[in-house]
Amino acid sequence: MLSFDHTAARQKVPVVILCGVDARARTEAIEWILDGRGQQWAVISNETDGPAFEASCVERVAGQMVPHAIGCLCCVTRSGLVSSLRRLFAMRSQGHAGFDYVIIETLPDYDPAPVVQTLLNNPLVTEYFCLDSVVSVMAPGGFEALERSRYGFKQLAVSDRIIVDERVAASDRLKARIKALAPAADLIRPDHANPSEAVLGAGLEACLLRGDIEGWLGRSRYAASDDLEHGLFAFSVAFDEPLDWDAFHAWLNAGTQMNGDIMFRTKAVIQLAGLDGPVVINGAQHVYQPPQILTDIRFDTSKLLMITNDLDKSAIEQSLREDLPQFARINTERAERARRAALDPSIPL
């Protein structure tokens, strides 16, 4: 298990994923962000015939950005997104392009999970880039446009920031509905003084570098009711006692194998027995960032946050209550068998 490396985190290029079911609204949002002073941006767009952005450099990816978020090396290297990110970094390293941040613009009705997964656990990318924020643009058609989309509600639910237009910003009813669907997301108005600053800063690395792990979890923003809408749920669970890593890892692995496709986002800071600092868990569906130990943070209560589809808080709490002790028992028995086998090699494992 790795320890969080502050120096390595500072050297990575933060990436913003920009989603939204309305192409024009996304374009306007990108142009708005690029107008921010003091920041240099590169843009990767899935819109091959989109407008010319005034960015440091622009890459366009035709077809599916990420055919496979994880897999064999030949599948990973065929990803258009991975190729674009590596090409941008090479240009930057060689002095042919100057940028501090990257925007990845997805297609209108696109599932953001594969892009998130790439930035969490693709070894060809994560050495140089890190996920900062998932940003959704609320379409001028509002929720009517989302109702006609496949992934619009999921985009909002997993977002860290949501850019709203003047009509939405002026409506308390619409803002309340958005906040109910995405409790942890900050709403950004189009008259924000610094657009770049507004969309940045929600990623794990950014929060750890400024000592704001609670801000990354966003746990305080979730109400007692975890039911959002359209089958979506968002909730947090707390543990007062330190957990056994092998048992928790086995529980999470089993849950991911069974329900990974509907575990849209998983965040956790887990205090483990026998470790001086907590371990941070950061995942999207079945893909997780390698767990990291936070040796310089005190965190006495373990906290797990999940955004799911058709999987509510009571089911997770029941599983933790009933299944986690079973995994702990299995691991204890396995360790005891290994101990006996070390004393007597004739005893089978």
NULUMNU-678975 format. One record per residue (C-alpha): residue number from 1; x, y, z negated. Coordinates in Angstrom, 1 decimal, padded with zeros to 4 digits. Layout:
# NULUMNU-678975
n = NUM; px = X; py = Y; pz = Z
...
//
This chain:
# NULUMNU-678975
n = 1; px = 000.0; py = 000.0; pz = 000.0
n = 2; px = 001.3; py = 003.4; pz = 001.0
n = 3; px = 001.7; py = 006.5; pz = -001.1
n = 4; px = 000.4; py = 009.8; pz = 000.3
n = 5; px = 003.3; py = 011.6; pz = 001.9
n = 6; px = 002.8; py = 015.4; pz = 001.7
n = 7; px = 005.7; py = 016.1; pz = 004.1
n = 8; px = 004.4; py = 013.7; pz = 006.8
n = 9; px = 000.9; py = 015.1; pz = 006.4
n = 10; px = 002.0; py = 018.7; pz = 007.0
n = 11; px = 003.8; py = 017.6; pz = 010.3
n = 12; px = 000.7; py = 016.0; pz = 011.8
n = 13; px = -001.5; py = 018.0; pz = 014.2
n = 14; px = -005.1; py = 018.4; pz = 012.9
n = 15; px = -007.8; py = 017.3; pz = 015.3
n = 16; px = -011.4; py = 018.5; pz = 015.4
n = 17; px = -014.1; py = 016.3; pz = 017.1
n = 18; px = -016.8; py = 018.4; pz = 018.6
n = 19; px = -020.2; py = 016.8; pz = 019.2
n = 20; px = -023.6; py = 018.0; pz = 020.4
n = 21; px = -026.4; py = 016.9; pz = 022.6
n = 22; px = -026.4; py = 020.1; pz = 024.6
n = 23; px = -023.4; py = 020.6; pz = 027.0
n = 24; px = -023.8; py = 024.4; pz = 027.3
n = 25; px = -023.9; py = 024.8; pz = 023.5
n = 26; px = -020.8; py = 022.8; pz = 023.1
n = 27; px = -019.0; py = 024.9; pz = 025.7
n = 28; px = -020.0; py = 028.1; pz = 024.0
n = 29; px = -018.8; py = 026.7; pz = 020.7
n = 30; px = -015.4; py = 025.8; pz = 022.1
n = 31; px = -015.0; py = 029.2; pz = 023.7
n = 32; px = -016.0; py = 030.8; pz = 020.4
n = 33; px = -013.4; py = 028.7; pz = 018.5
n = 34; px = -010.7; py = 029.5; pz = 021.1
n = 35; px = -011.4; py = 033.2; pz = 020.6
n = 36; px = -010.2; py = 033.0; pz = 017.0
n = 37; px = -007.0; py = 034.9; pz = 016.4
n = 38; px = -003.9; py = 033.4; pz = 015.0
n = 39; px = -004.4; py = 029.7; pz = 016.1
n = 40; px = -003.3; py = 027.9; pz = 019.2
n = 41; px = -005.5; py = 025.1; pz = 020.5
n = 42; px = -005.4; py = 022.3; pz = 023.0
n = 43; px = -008.6; py = 020.8; pz = 024.3
n = 44; px = -009.4; py = 017.3; pz = 025.4
n = 45; px = -012.8; py = 017.1; pz = 027.1
n = 46; px = -014.9; py = 014.2; pz = 028.3
n = 47; px = -016.6; py = 016.6; pz = 030.7
n = 48; px = -014.5; py = 016.1; pz = 033.8
n = 49; px = -016.2; py = 019.0; pz = 035.7
n = 50; px = -016.5; py = 021.3; pz = 032.7
n = 51; px = -015.5; py = 025.0; pz = 032.6
n = 52; px = -011.9; py = 026.2; pz = 032.5
n = 53; px = -011.0; py = 026.8; pz = 028.8
n = 54; px = -008.5; py = 029.4; pz = 027.9
n = 55; px = -006.5; py = 027.0; pz = 025.7
n = 56; px = -002.8; py = 026.3; pz = 025.5
n = 57; px = -003.5; py = 023.2; pz = 027.6
n = 58; px = -006.6; py = 021.2; pz = 028.6
n = 59; px = -006.8; py = 017.4; pz = 029.2
n = 60; px = -009.9; py = 015.8; pz = 030.8
n = 61; px = -010.8; py = 012.2; pz = 030.3
n = 62; px = -013.0; py = 010.5; pz = 032.8
n = 63; px = -015.3; py = 007.7; pz = 031.7
n = 64; px = -015.4; py = 006.2; pz = 028.3
n = 65; px = -012.8; py = 008.0; pz = 026.0
n = 66; px = -012.2; py = 004.9; pz = 023.8
n = 67; px = -013.0; py = 001.5; pz = 025.4
n = 68; px = -011.7; py = -000.2; pz = 022.2
n = 69; px = -011.0; py = 001.6; pz = 019.0
n = 70; px = -008.8; py = -001.2; pz = 017.8
n = 71; px = -007.6; py = -004.4; pz = 019.5
n = 72; px = -004.6; py = -005.7; pz = 021.3
n = 73; px = -001.9; py = -003.3; pz = 022.5
n = 74; px = -002.9; py = -003.4; pz = 026.2
n = 75; px = -006.5; py = -002.4; pz = 025.2
n = 76; px = -005.3; py = 000.4; pz = 022.9
n = 77; px = -002.9; py = 001.9; pz = 025.5
n = 78; px = -005.7; py = 001.9; pz = 028.2
n = 79; px = -007.7; py = 004.4; pz = 026.1
n = 80; px = -007.9; py = 007.7; pz = 027.9
n = 81; px = -008.1; py = 009.5; pz = 024.6
n = 82; px = -004.9; py = 007.9; pz = 023.3
n = 83; px = -003.1; py = 008.7; pz = 026.6
n = 84; px = -004.2; py = 012.3; pz = 026.5
n = 85; px = -003.2; py = 012.8; pz = 022.8
n = 86; px = 000.3; py = 011.3; pz = 023.4
n = 87; px = 000.8; py = 013.3; pz = 026.6
n = 88; px = -000.1; py = 016.5; pz = 024.7
n = 89; px = 002.3; py = 015.7; pz = 021.9
n = 90; px = 005.1; py = 015.0; pz = 024.3
n = 91; px = 004.4; py = 018.4; pz = 026.1
n = 92; px = 004.5; py = 020.1; pz = 022.7
n = 93; px = 007.7; py = 018.4; pz = 021.5
n = 94; px = 009.4; py = 019.3; pz = 024.8
n = 95; px = 008.3; py = 022.9; pz = 024.5
n = 96; px = 006.0; py = 022.8; pz = 027.5
n = 97; px = 002.9; py = 023.6; pz = 025.5
n = 98; px = 002.3; py = 025.3; pz = 022.2
n = 99; px = -000.6; py = 024.5; pz = 020.0
n = 100; px = -001.4; py = 023.9; pz = 016.3
n = 101; px = -004.7; py = 022.1; pz = 016.6
n = 102; px = -006.7; py = 020.0; pz = 019.0
n = 103; px = -010.4; py = 019.9; pz = 019.9
n = 104; px = -011.8; py = 016.7; pz = 021.3
n = 105; px = -015.1; py = 017.4; pz = 023.1
n = 106; px = -017.3; py = 014.4; pz = 023.5
n = 107; px = -020.1; py = 013.9; pz = 026.1
n = 108; px = -023.6; py = 015.1; pz = 025.1
n = 109; px = -025.1; py = 011.9; pz = 023.7
n = 110; px = -021.9; py = 010.2; pz = 022.5
n = 111; px = -021.2; py = 008.1; pz = 019.5
n = 112; px = -018.4; py = 009.8; pz = 017.6
n = 113; px = -017.3; py = 006.7; pz = 015.7
n = 114; px = -014.8; py = 005.4; pz = 018.3
n = 115; px = -013.0; py = 008.7; pz = 018.3
n = 116; px = -013.0; py = 008.9; pz = 014.5
n = 117; px = -011.6; py = 005.3; pz = 014.4
n = 118; px = -008.8; py = 006.2; pz = 016.8
n = 119; px = -007.7; py = 009.1; pz = 014.6
n = 120; px = -007.9; py = 006.9; pz = 011.4
n = 121; px = -006.1; py = 003.8; pz = 012.5
n = 122; px = -004.5; py = 003.8; pz = 015.9
n = 123; px = -000.8; py = 003.5; pz = 015.3
n = 124; px = 000.0; py = 005.2; pz = 018.7
n = 125; px = -001.9; py = 008.3; pz = 017.4
n = 126; px = -001.8; py = 008.5; pz = 013.6
n = 127; px = 001.9; py = 009.2; pz = 013.4
n = 128; px = 001.4; py = 012.5; pz = 015.1
n = 129; px = -002.3; py = 013.5; pz = 014.7
n = 130; px = -004.8; py = 013.4; pz = 011.9
n = 131; px = -008.6; py = 013.7; pz = 011.8
n = 132; px = -009.6; py = 017.1; pz = 010.4
n = 133; px = -013.3; py = 017.7; pz = 011.0
n = 134; px = -016.2; py = 016.3; pz = 012.8
n = 135; px = -018.2; py = 019.3; pz = 014.1
n = 136; px = -021.7; py = 019.2; pz = 015.6
n = 137; px = -023.3; py = 021.9; pz = 017.5
n = 138; px = -027.0; py = 022.3; pz = 016.9
n = 139; px = -028.6; py = 022.5; pz = 020.3
n = 140; px = -030.9; py = 025.5; pz = 021.2
n = 141; px = -033.7; py = 022.9; pz = 021.5
n = 142; px = -033.2; py = 022.0; pz = 017.8
n = 143; px = -034.6; py = 018.8; pz = 016.5
n = 144; px = -036.7; py = 018.3; pz = 019.7
n = 145; px = -033.4; py = 017.7; pz = 021.6
n = 146; px = -032.2; py = 015.3; pz = 018.9
n = 147; px = -035.4; py = 013.3; pz = 019.1
n = 148; px = -034.7; py = 012.6; pz = 022.7
n = 149; px = -031.1; py = 011.5; pz = 022.1
n = 150; px = -029.6; py = 008.2; pz = 020.9
n = 151; px = -026.7; py = 009.5; pz = 018.8
n = 152; px = -027.8; py = 013.1; pz = 017.9
n = 153; px = -028.9; py = 012.3; pz = 014.4
n = 154; px = -025.9; py = 010.2; pz = 013.7
n = 155; px = -023.6; py = 013.0; pz = 014.9
n = 156; px = -025.2; py = 015.4; pz = 012.4
n = 157; px = -025.1; py = 012.9; pz = 009.5
n = 158; px = -021.4; py = 012.3; pz = 009.8
n = 159; px = -020.4; py = 015.9; pz = 010.5
n = 160; px = -018.3; py = 018.0; pz = 008.2
n = 161; px = -019.3; py = 021.2; pz = 009.9
n = 162; px = -022.4; py = 022.2; pz = 011.9
n = 163; px = -022.5; py = 025.2; pz = 014.2
n = 164; px = -026.0; py = 026.7; pz = 014.3
n = 165; px = -027.3; py = 029.4; pz = 016.7
n = 166; px = -029.1; py = 032.6; pz = 015.7
n = 167; px = -032.6; py = 031.0; pz = 015.7
n = 168; px = -031.6; py = 028.2; pz = 013.4
n = 169; px = -029.5; py = 030.6; pz = 011.2
n = 170; px = -032.6; py = 032.7; pz = 010.7
n = 171; px = -034.9; py = 029.9; pz = 009.8
n = 172; px = -034.9; py = 028.6; pz = 006.2
n = 173; px = -037.0; py = 025.6; pz = 007.2
n = 174; px = -034.6; py = 024.5; pz = 009.9
n = 175; px = -031.5; py = 025.0; pz = 007.7
n = 176; px = -033.2; py = 023.1; pz = 004.9
n = 177; px = -033.9; py = 020.2; pz = 007.3
n = 178; px = -030.3; py = 020.2; pz = 008.5
n = 179; px = -028.9; py = 020.2; pz = 005.0
n = 180; px = -031.2; py = 017.4; pz = 004.1
n = 181; px = -029.8; py = 015.3; pz = 007.0
n = 182; px = -026.2; py = 016.3; pz = 006.4
n = 183; px = -025.8; py = 017.3; pz = 002.7
n = 184; px = -022.0; py = 017.5; pz = 002.8
n = 185; px = -021.7; py = 019.6; pz = 005.9
n = 186; px = -021.1; py = 023.3; pz = 005.9
n = 187; px = -023.4; py = 025.3; pz = 008.2
n = 188; px = -021.4; py = 027.8; pz = 010.4
n = 189; px = -023.1; py = 030.9; pz = 011.8
n = 190; px = -022.1; py = 032.3; pz = 015.2
n = 191; px = -021.2; py = 035.6; pz = 013.6
n = 192; px = -018.4; py = 034.0; pz = 011.4
n = 193; px = -015.4; py = 036.3; pz = 011.3
n = 194; px = -012.9; py = 033.5; pz = 011.9
n = 195; px = -014.2; py = 030.6; pz = 014.0
n = 196; px = -011.1; py = 028.5; pz = 013.8
n = 197; px = -010.9; py = 028.8; pz = 010.0
n = 198; px = -014.5; py = 027.9; pz = 009.8
n = 199; px = -014.2; py = 024.6; pz = 011.5
n = 200; px = -010.9; py = 023.5; pz = 010.0
n = 201; px = -010.0; py = 022.1; pz = 006.6
n = 202; px = -012.4; py = 019.2; pz = 006.0
n = 203; px = -010.0; py = 016.3; pz = 006.7
n = 204; px = -008.5; py = 014.0; pz = 004.1
n = 205; px = -004.9; py = 015.3; pz = 004.7
n = 206; px = -006.0; py = 018.9; pz = 004.5
n = 207; px = -008.0; py = 018.4; pz = 001.3
n = 208; px = -005.1; py = 016.5; pz = -000.3
n = 209; px = -002.6; py = 019.1; pz = 000.6
n = 210; px = -004.6; py = 021.8; pz = -001.2
n = 211; px = -005.5; py = 019.5; pz = -004.1
n = 212; px = -009.2; py = 019.2; pz = -003.3
n = 213; px = -010.1; py = 015.5; pz = -003.2
n = 214; px = -013.6; py = 016.2; pz = -004.6
n = 215; px = -014.2; py = 018.5; pz = -001.7
n = 216; px = -013.3; py = 015.7; pz = 000.7
n = 217; px = -015.7; py = 013.4; pz = -001.0
n = 218; px = -018.5; py = 015.9; pz = -001.1
n = 219; px = -020.1; py = 013.9; pz = -003.8
n = 220; px = -021.7; py = 016.8; pz = -005.6
n = 221; px = -023.8; py = 017.7; pz = -002.6
n = 222; px = -025.8; py = 014.5; pz = -002.5
n = 223; px = -029.1; py = 014.4; pz = -004.3
n = 224; px = -030.6; py = 011.5; pz = -006.3
n = 225; px = -032.6; py = 010.5; pz = -003.2
n = 226; px = -030.4; py = 008.9; pz = -000.5
n = 227; px = -033.0; py = 008.6; pz = 002.2
n = 228; px = -032.3; py = 011.1; pz = 005.0
n = 229; px = -034.4; py = 010.4; pz = 008.1
n = 230; px = -034.4; py = 008.2; pz = 011.2
n = 231; px = -033.2; py = 005.3; pz = 009.0
n = 232; px = -030.1; py = 007.1; pz = 007.8
n = 233; px = -028.9; py = 007.1; pz = 004.2
n = 234; px = -026.2; py = 009.0; pz = 002.4
n = 235; px = -025.3; py = 008.3; pz = -001.2
n = 236; px = -022.5; py = 008.0; pz = -003.8
n = 237; px = -021.8; py = 005.4; pz = -006.5
n = 238; px = -019.5; py = 006.0; pz = -009.5
n = 239; px = -017.5; py = 003.4; pz = -011.6
n = 240; px = -016.3; py = 004.4; pz = -015.1
n = 241; px = -013.9; py = 001.4; pz = -015.5
n = 242; px = -010.9; py = 000.8; pz = -013.4
n = 243; px = -011.5; py = -001.8; pz = -010.6
n = 244; px = -009.4; py = -004.8; pz = -009.6
n = 245; px = -008.0; py = -004.1; pz = -006.1
n = 246; px = -008.2; py = -007.6; pz = -004.8
n = 247; px = -011.8; py = -007.9; pz = -005.8
n = 248; px = -012.8; py = -004.5; pz = -004.4
n = 249; px = -010.9; py = -005.1; pz = -001.2
n = 250; px = -012.6; py = -008.5; pz = -000.7
n = 251; px = -016.0; py = -007.0; pz = -001.4
n = 252; px = -015.5; py = -004.2; pz = 001.0
n = 253; px = -014.0; py = -006.5; pz = 003.7
n = 254; px = -017.0; py = -008.9; pz = 003.3
n = 255; px = -019.5; py = -006.0; pz = 003.5
n = 256; px = -017.7; py = -004.6; pz = 006.6
n = 257; px = -017.8; py = -007.9; pz = 008.4
n = 258; px = -021.5; py = -008.2; pz = 007.7
n = 259; px = -022.7; py = -004.6; pz = 008.0
n = 260; px = -019.8; py = -002.7; pz = 009.6
n = 261; px = -021.8; py = -001.5; pz = 012.6
n = 262; px = -024.3; py = 000.4; pz = 010.2
n = 263; px = -021.7; py = 001.7; pz = 007.7
n = 264; px = -021.2; py = 004.9; pz = 009.6
n = 265; px = -018.8; py = 006.5; pz = 007.1
n = 266; px = -017.2; py = 005.2; pz = 004.0
n = 267; px = -015.1; py = 007.4; pz = 001.6
n = 268; px = -013.8; py = 006.4; pz = -001.8
n = 269; px = -011.3; py = 007.3; pz = -004.5
n = 270; px = -010.9; py = 004.2; pz = -006.6
n = 271; px = -009.1; py = 004.0; pz = -009.9
n = 272; px = -007.4; py = 000.6; pz = -010.0
n = 273; px = -006.2; py = -001.4; pz = -013.0
n = 274; px = -002.5; py = -001.4; pz = -013.3
n = 275; px = -001.8; py = 001.6; pz = -011.0
n = 276; px = -000.8; py = 005.1; pz = -012.2
n = 277; px = -002.9; py = 006.9; pz = -009.5
n = 278; px = -006.2; py = 006.3; pz = -007.6
n = 279; px = -006.4; py = 004.7; pz = -004.1
n = 280; px = -008.2; py = 006.6; pz = -001.3
n = 281; px = -010.4; py = 004.7; pz = 001.2
n = 282; px = -011.3; py = 006.4; pz = 004.5
n = 283; px = -013.4; py = 004.5; pz = 007.1
n = 284; px = -015.7; py = 004.7; pz = 010.0
n = 285; px = -017.8; py = 001.5; pz = 010.5
n = 286; px = -015.4; py = -001.4; pz = 010.7
n = 287; px = -012.2; py = 000.6; pz = 011.0
n = 288; px = -010.3; py = 002.1; pz = 008.0
n = 289; px = -007.3; py = 004.3; pz = 007.5
n = 290; px = -004.6; py = 002.4; pz = 005.6
n = 291; px = -005.3; py = 002.9; pz = 001.9
n = 292; px = -003.0; py = 005.4; pz = 000.1
n = 293; px = -002.1; py = 005.8; pz = -003.5
n = 294; px = -002.4; py = 009.3; pz = -004.9
n = 295; px = 000.3; py = 009.3; pz = -007.5
n = 296; px = 000.0; py = 013.0; pz = -008.3
n = 297; px = -003.8; py = 013.1; pz = -008.9
n = 298; px = -005.7; py = 012.2; pz = -012.1
n = 299; px = -009.0; py = 010.5; pz = -011.3
n = 300; px = -010.6; py = 008.6; pz = -014.1
n = 301; px = -013.9; py = 007.8; pz = -012.5
n = 302; px = -014.0; py = 005.8; pz = -009.2
n = 303; px = -016.3; py = 007.2; pz = -006.6
n = 304; px = -017.7; py = 005.6; pz = -003.5
n = 305; px = -019.6; py = 007.6; pz = -000.8
n = 306; px = -021.3; py = 006.0; pz = 002.2
n = 307; px = -023.4; py = 007.2; pz = 005.2
n = 308; px = -025.3; py = 004.3; pz = 006.5
n = 309; px = -028.1; py = 003.2; pz = 008.8
n = 310; px = -030.9; py = 000.9; pz = 007.3
n = 311; px = -028.7; py = 000.2; pz = 004.2
n = 312; px = -029.7; py = 002.1; pz = 001.1
n = 313; px = -028.0; py = 002.9; pz = -002.2
n = 314; px = -030.0; py = 000.2; pz = -004.1
n = 315; px = -028.7; py = -002.5; pz = -001.8
n = 316; px = -025.1; py = -001.4; pz = -002.3
n = 317; px = -025.5; py = -001.1; pz = -006.1
n = 318; px = -027.0; py = -004.6; pz = -006.3
n = 319; px = -024.1; py = -006.0; pz = -004.3
n = 320; px = -021.6; py = -004.3; pz = -006.5
n = 321; px = -023.4; py = -005.5; pz = -009.6
n = 322; px = -023.7; py = -009.1; pz = -008.4
n = 323; px = -021.0; py = -009.7; pz = -005.8
n = 324; px = -018.0; py = -007.8; pz = -007.1
n = 325; px = -017.7; py = -009.9; pz = -010.3
n = 326; px = -017.9; py = -013.0; pz = -008.0
n = 327; px = -015.0; py = -011.8; pz = -006.0
n = 328; px = -013.1; py = -011.0; pz = -009.2
n = 329; px = -013.7; py = -014.5; pz = -010.5
n = 330; px = -012.5; py = -016.1; pz = -007.2
n = 331; px = -009.4; py = -014.0; pz = -007.2
n = 332; px = -008.7; py = -014.9; pz = -010.8
n = 333; px = -009.1; py = -018.6; pz = -010.0
n = 334; px = -006.9; py = -018.3; pz = -007.0
n = 335; px = -004.2; py = -016.6; pz = -009.1
n = 336; px = -004.4; py = -019.3; pz = -011.7
n = 337; px = -004.1; py = -022.1; pz = -009.1
n = 338; px = -001.0; py = -020.3; pz = -007.7
n = 339; px = 000.5; py = -020.1; pz = -011.2
n = 340; px = -000.1; py = -023.8; pz = -011.8
n = 341; px = 001.3; py = -024.7; pz = -008.4
n = 342; px = 004.5; py = -022.7; pz = -009.1
n = 343; px = 005.0; py = -024.8; pz = -012.2
n = 344; px = 004.1; py = -028.0; pz = -010.5
n = 345; px = 004.6; py = -028.1; pz = -006.7
n = 346; px = 002.6; py = -031.3; pz = -006.5
n = 347; px = -000.6; py = -029.4; pz = -007.3
n = 348; px = -002.3; py = -028.3; pz = -004.1
n = 349; px = -003.4; py = -024.7; pz = -003.8
//
